[in-house]
Amino acid sequence: MSDQNGLQLLPETRRKIAIKVPGENRFISTGITIIVLMLVLSGGLFYYKNSLENKMSGLDLELAALEKKRDNKVESNLLILDKQLSLISNLLDSHVVWSKALSKIESLLQPQVQFVSFSAAVGDNRFEFKALSFELV
């Protein structure tokens, strides 16, 4: 644009921007590389997040299906049975001890002995019995 009516808006000479020193655009290329890496990383994380959310929703559906299959009446009966078995376990444990003690007494007796009465106290660690003896012919 040359001089129009005594007013010149732009100079006629234009300067060309030239980079003559090698490596001056290193910051620009490093910045662009970092931005590209950040975009790739954020895209990968976004994809991973979506895949985890899909897995989670699938597991939620499976959990809901399992909840529908539950039978609350059977579960309550099982809990009652568990409590009853825990109460009876002491009795069963004691029964095993008595069985062993009685078999031991039986093995130590002579065949000529016959019990008339038998009593035992676990707390006192005591056996009381009355027996008869007879002679084998």
C-alpha positions in Angstrom: 0.0 0.0 0.0 1.6 3.1 -1.1 0.9 6.6 0.0 -2.8 7.4 -0.5 -3.6 11.0 -0.1 -0.6 11.6 2.1 -1.3 8.8 4.6 0.6 5.6 4.5 -0.9 2.9 6.8 1.6 0.1 6.3 5.1 0.3 5.2 5.9 -1.2 1.9 8.7 -3.3 3.1 7.8 -6.4 4.8 10.1 -8.3 7.0 10.2 -12.0 6.9 10.5 -13.8 10.2 13.3 -16.3 9.8 14.8 -18.5 12.5 18.4 -18.7 11.9 19.6 -20.3 15.2 18.9 -24.0 15.3 17.0 -25.2 18.4 15.1 -21.9 19.0 11.8 -23.7 18.4 12.7 -26.5 20.9 10.3 -25.1 23.5 7.5 -25.0 21.0 8.1 -28.6 19.9 8.5 -29.8 23.5 5.3 -28.0 24.5 3.4 -29.6 21.6 4.8 -33.0 22.5 3.7 -32.7 26.1 0.2 -31.5 25.0 -0.1 -34.5 22.7 1.1 -36.9 25.4 -1.4 -35.4 27.9 -4.2 -35.8 25.3 -3.3 -39.4 24.7 -3.0 -40.1 28.4 -6.4 -38.4 29.2 -8.0 -40.4 26.4 -6.6 -43.6 27.7 -7.7 -42.8 31.2 -11.2 -41.9 29.9 -11.5 -45.2 28.1 -10.2 -47.1 31.2 -12.8 -45.3 33.4 -15.6 -46.2 31.0 -14.5 -49.9 30.9 -14.4 -50.0 34.7 -17.9 -48.4 35.0 -19.2 -51.0 32.5 -17.8 -53.8 34.6 -19.2 -52.3 37.7 -22.7 -52.0 36.2 -22.4 -55.6 35.1 -21.4 -56.7 38.6 -24.3 -54.7 40.0 -26.7 -56.5 37.8 -25.3 -59.9 38.8 -25.5 -58.9 42.5 -29.1 -57.9 42.0 -29.9 -61.2 40.3 -28.3 -63.1 43.2 -30.3 -61.0 45.7 -33.5 -62.0 44.0 -32.5 -65.7 44.2 -32.0 -65.5 48.0 -34.6 -67.3 50.2 -34.9 -65.3 53.4 -36.9 -68.0 55.1 -34.2 -70.6 54.5 -31.5 -68.2 55.7 -33.4 -67.5 58.9 -33.9 -71.3 59.5 -30.1 -71.8 58.9 -29.3 -69.1 61.5 -31.6 -70.8 64.0 -30.0 -74.2 63.3 -26.6 -72.7 63.8 -27.6 -71.4 67.2 -29.1 -74.7 68.2 -26.0 -76.6 67.1 -23.8 -74.3 69.1 -25.9 -75.1 72.2 -25.8 -78.8 71.6 -22.1 -78.9 70.8 -21.2 -78.8 74.5 -23.5 -81.8 75.2 -22.0 -83.8 72.3 -18.5 -83.0 73.5 -19.4 -84.3 76.9 -21.0 -87.4 75.4 -17.7 -88.3 73.7 -15.9 -88.1 77.1 -18.5 -90.3 78.8 -18.4 -92.8 76.0 -14.6 -93.1 76.4 -14.8 -93.3 80.2 -17.5 -96.1 80.1 -15.6 -98.1 77.5 -12.5 -97.8 79.6 -14.4 -99.0 82.7 -15.9 -101.9 80.7 -12.5 -103.0 79.5 -11.0 -103.0 83.1 -13.9 -105.1 84.6 -13.7 -108.9 85.0 -16.4 -110.9 83.3 -17.8 -112.0 86.7 -18.8 -108.4 87.7 -22.3 -107.1 87.2 -23.2 -103.4 88.0 -26.2 -102.8 90.2 -26.1 -99.0 90.2 -23.7 -96.5 88.6 -23.4 -92.7 89.1 -20.7 -90.2 88.1 -20.1 -86.5 88.9 -18.0 -84.7 86.3 -17.5 -81.6 88.6 -16.1 -83.8 91.4 -14.2 -86.2 89.0 -15.9 -89.1 90.9 -17.5 -92.4 90.0 -19.8 -94.3 92.4 -21.1 -97.7 91.6 -22.5 -100.8 93.3 -21.6 -104.1 91.8 -22.1 -107.8 92.3 -19.6 -110.5 91.7 -20.4 -114.1 90.9 -18.4 -117.1 90.2 -18.3 -118.7 86.8 -18.6 -122.5 86.8 
